[in-house]
């Protein structure tokens, strides 16, 4: 990703985080939490796609260049605060194609991972807006 696109993604993410910093919900959006209430993300009310949240031990690990080549189709952020990428696609015959995004954010002694599966027609800017709301919950 070139520097300008990277800056736009990070700026959009930071601005969106500020909008949700008070813990409130944006109108027309709903909050989704993992089974332990440790991780949360907001999605549009009419969200008809899949999002899976998982809490794991340890810190967010950034990807080496080799790991990026093996796992990602495209890296969107690779920092200790947010690892966010498009996974390489492996479609099966007879199943509709999906684009899978994965994001990880730090918690207090753990990290949260979100897997977001969308139809190819769903705009990446929409996924970025969703990921901008992704955080470890305050318990």
Buried (B, 14 or more C-beta within 10 A) or exposed (E): EEEEEBEEBBEBBEEBBEEBEEEEEBEEBEBBEBEEEBBBBBBBEEBEBEBEBBBBEEEBEBBEEEEBEEBBEEBBBBEEEBBBBBBEEEEEEEEEEBBBBBBBBBBEEBBBBBBBBBEEEBEBEBBBBBBBBBBBBEE
